[in-house]
């Protein structure tokens, strides 16, 4: 028992984090500026959640499925800059990615709440569009 008391006393005395100066005054707790405080938001029925949007099939006016939403790109102000569309391929193999402006993809809700994505183009136009390349994954020259 005495060994445990002695060992504890030695550990406390040798630990600067646990030892305090005799007249130490605790510091005031850190506070956040009102601009930095967390603000919590509830989901509204009209909100589109990105996790539900990604993977959504995209069809055209002729009701042909021409691709799917693969990603969403935001600008520096966190506004949607583009939707990355996966075109072609099979089970994700040999798919081509193209970025389309957000105003070209019409998102609505179907009965039951599922998302419906429509764009006025066809697979050939999407395949002919410039490929979207993620920064950091450019081909090496």
Buried (B, 14 or more C-beta within 10 A) or exposed (E): EEEEEEEEEEEEEEEEEEEEEEEEEEEEEEEEEEEEEEEEEEEEEEEEEEEEBBEBEBBBEEEEEBBBBBBBEEEEEEEBBBBBBBBEEEEEEEBBBBBBEBEEBEBEEEEEEEBBBBBEBBBEBBBEBEEBEEEEEEEEE
